[in-house]
């Protein structure tokens, strides 16, 4: 079985407060984008995990794909599998690649072993693996709240727009990102802001992580300015960084790829 875990961008991200459980209360809009990893899952004599492509930072922690398998195996007694993850979505980049990989492992195992679990059940299970994981079960535009696991469908539609992703090769951990910000109540209502004209987003749609992270890593703000200079109607950092994205009404200039080695340029 071959699966293609996709990435996401955040359209606005408000960090409201720190919760008693240690997580933060947030609100954001997650939007799926056509950048993906490649995931192979096949039955095996014993469970084996292999990763190729982008290397993970040195860590003794079990990969989230294996955690996803372990979670389902403990509940439904499924047999061993061989998992091969070809990593193409940058790590620590605000694109949700790890969360997507975990969610797609759950979906793949559900199909491979005919468990017949509903999307709602898979969302509940995936929330045990990470805050962004439930979004990737359906991979449809959603407003998210809580620690990111509470989903509400969004009518936002970027079809026909052009997307540019630029990753400055900076790994920003979630822990580092949250250490740089002070939670606060947002100035405006996110759903209302998203309903406004998209050309107004530049002055109204805010990612609370962007300013403090750009102060530490100026290349973030320099890249955003570059995208605006080249015609983006909205540009921002995705999630807790470090990838910057730009939205265009037209096919972006070729020099963007040449000057910034863009990770992705294409139509949504």
C-alpha positions in Angstrom: 0.0 0.0 0.0 1.4 3.4 -1.0 0.1 6.6 0.6 1.0 10.3 0.2 0.8 12.2 3.4 0.2 15.9 2.5 1.4 19.1 4.2 -0.6 22.1 5.4 -0.3 25.8 5.9 -1.8 27.9 8.7 -4.0 30.8 7.7 -3.6 32.8 10.9 -2.7 31.4 14.2 -3.6 32.8 17.6 -2.1 31.5 20.8 -4.7 32.4 23.5 -3.4 31.0 26.8 -1.5 28.2 28.5 -3.8 25.3 29.7 -3.5 23.4 33.0 -2.3 20.4 31.1 0.7 22.2 29.8 -0.6 22.7 26.2 -1.6 26.0 24.8 -5.1 27.0 23.7 -4.9 28.1 20.0 -7.1 28.9 17.1 -6.1 28.7 13.5 -7.2 27.7 10.0 -5.4 24.7 8.5 -5.4 24.4 4.7 -4.1 21.3 2.9 -1.5 21.8 0.2 -0.1 19.5 -2.5 3.3 18.8 -1.0 3.7 15.3 0.3 5.8 12.5 1.8 5.6 9.0 0.5 4.5 6.2 2.8 4.6 2.4 2.1 2.9 -0.1 4.4 2.9 -3.8 3.8 2.4 -6.9 6.1 5.6 -8.4 7.4 7.0 -11.0 9.7 8.0 -8.3 12.2 7.4 -4.6 12.5 10.2 -2.7 10.8 10.5 1.1 10.1 12.7 2.6 7.5 13.1 6.3 6.7 14.8 7.7 3.6 14.9 11.2 2.1 15.2 14.0 4.6 17.1 12.9 7.7 15.5 13.3 11.1 17.4 15.3 13.7 19.3 12.9 16.0 16.9 11.6 18.6 16.3 8.5 20.7 12.6 9.1 20.5 10.5 6.5 18.6 9.3 7.8 15.2 5.7 9.0 15.2 4.8 6.5 12.4 5.8 3.6 14.8 3.9 5.3 17.6 0.8 5.3 15.3 1.3 1.6 14.6 1.8 0.8 18.3 -1.4 2.7 19.2 -3.6 0.8 16.7 -1.9 -2.6 17.4 -2.6 -2.2 21.1 -6.3 -1.6 20.5 -7.0 -3.9 17.6 -4.3 -6.6 17.6 -3.2 -6.1 14.1 -0.2 -8.1 12.7 3.3 -6.7 12.1 4.0 -4.4 9.2 6.9 -2.9 7.2 6.7 0.9 7.1 8.9 2.8 4.7 8.7 6.6 4.9 10.2 8.7 2.1 10.5 12.1 3.9 10.1 15.0 1.6 8.3 17.6 3.7 10.9 19.5 5.7 11.0 18.8 9.5 10.4 21.5 12.1 9.1 23.7 9.3 5.5 24.5 10.3 4.0 22.2 7.6 2.7 19.4 9.8 4.6 16.7 8.0 5.1 14.4 11.1 1.5 14.8 12.1 0.4 13.9 8.6 2.6 10.8 8.5 1.1 9.5 11.7 -2.5 10.2 10.6 -1.8 8.5 7.2 -0.3 5.4 9.0 -3.6 5.1 11.0 -5.7 5.5 7.8 -3.5 3.0 5.9 -3.7 0.4 8.6 -7.4 0.9 8.9 -7.7 0.1 5.2 -5.1 -2.6 5.0 -6.6 -4.7 7.8 -10.3 -3.8 7.1 -10.8 -2.4 10.6 -13.7 -0.3 9.3 -13.0 2.5 11.8 -14.9 5.8 11.1 -13.1 9.1 10.4 -14.4 10.3 13.8 -12.7 7.3 15.6 -9.5 7.8 13.6 -9.5 11.5 14.6 -9.9 10.6 18.3 -7.1 8.1 18.1 -4.8 10.5 16.2 -5.3 13.2 18.8 -3.3 10.9 21.1 -0.3 11.3 18.8 -0.2 15.0 18.2 -2.4 18.1 18.1 -2.4 18.5 14.3 -2.9 14.8 13.6 -6.8 14.8 13.5 -6.8 17.4 10.7 -5.0 15.0 8.4 -7.6 12.3 8.7 -9.9 14.1 6.3 -7.4 16.7 5.1 -10.0 19.4 4.4 -9.8 23.1 5.3 -10.7 23.4 9.0 -10.8 25.9 11.7 -9.0 24.4 14.7 -9.2 25.2 18.4 -8.3 23.6 21.7 -4.7 22.5 21.4 -5.4 22.0 17.7 -7.5 18.8 17.9 -11.0 20.4 17.8 -12.0 20.7 14.2 -14.7 22.8 12.5 -15.1 22.7 8.7 -14.1 26.0 6.9 -15.5 27.3 3.7 -12.2 29.0 2.8 -11.3 28.1 -0.8 -7.9 28.9 -2.4 -8.7 27.0 -5.6 -7.0 28.7 -8.6 -4.6 30.7 -6.4 -0.9 30.0 -6.7 1.3 29.0 -3.7 5.0 29.5 -3.1 6.7 27.7 -0.2 10.2 28.8 0.8 12.0 27.0 3.6 15.1 28.8 5.0 16.6 25.5 6.3 16.0 26.4 9.9 14.6 23.7 12.3 12.3 25.3 14.9 11.0 22.9 17.5 7.6 23.5 19.0 9.2 23.9 22.4 11.5 26.7 21.1 8.6 28.4 19.3 6.3 28.6 22.4 9.2 29.8 24.6 9.4 32.9 22.4 5.7 34.1 22.7 3.4 35.6 25.2 -0.2 34.2 24.8 -2.9 36.9 24.4 -6.4 37.3 23.2 -6.7 38.2 19.5 -7.7 41.6 18.2 -10.2 40.2 15.7 -12.3 37.1 15.1 -10.4 34.7 12.9 -13.4 33.3 11.0 -14.6 36.8 10.3 -11.1 37.9 9.1 -10.9 34.9 6.8 -14.3 35.8 5.3 -13.0 39.2 4.3 -11.4 39.9 0.9 -8.2 37.9 0.7 -6.4 41.0 -0.5 -7.1 42.5 3.0 -5.4 39.6 4.8 -2.0 41.4 4.7 -3.2 43.8 7.4 -5.6 41.6 9.3 -4.5 37.9 9.3 -1.9 37.3 11.9 0.3 34.4 13.1 1.3 35.1 16.7 4.6 33.1 16.2 5.8 35.1 13.3 7.0 38.3 14.9 9.0 36.8 17.8 10.5 34.1 15.6 11.4 36.6 12.9 13.2 38.7 15.5 15.4 35.7 16.3 15.7 34.6 12.6 15.5 37.7 10.4 15.5 35.6 7.2 11.8 34.9 8.0 10.8 38.6 7.6 13.2 39.1 4.7 11.5 36.2 2.9 8.0 37.5 3.5 9.1 40.9 2.2 10.6 39.2 -0.9 7.3 37.5 -1.6 5.3 40.7 -1.3 7.8 42.5 -3.6 7.2 39.8 -6.2 3.4 40.1 -6.2 2.0 38.0 -3.4 -1.3 39.3 -2.0 -0.6 37.5 1.3 2.6 36.1 2.7 3.3 34.7 6.2 5.1 32.1 8.2 3.3 28.7 8.5 2.6 27.4 12.0 5.5 27.7 14.4 7.9 28.0 11.5 10.2 28.1 9.7 8.5 27.8 6.2 7.2 31.0 4.7 4.4 30.9 2.1 3.0 33.3 -0.4 -0.3 33.4 -2.1 -0.6 34.8 -5.6 -3.5 35.6 -8.0 -1.2 34.8 -10.9 1.7 32.4 -11.7 4.6 33.8 -9.7 7.8 35.1 -11.4 10.4 32.6 -12.3 13.1 34.4 -10.3 11.5 33.3 -7.1 12.6 29.8 -7.7 16.1 31.0 -8.8 16.7 33.4 -6.0 15.1 31.6 -3.1 15.3 27.9 -4.1 11.5 27.6 -3.5 10.4 24.3 -2.0 7.1 24.4 -4.0 5.5 26.6 -6.6 2.2 25.6 -8.0 -1.5 26.2 -8.3 -3.9 25.1 -5.5 
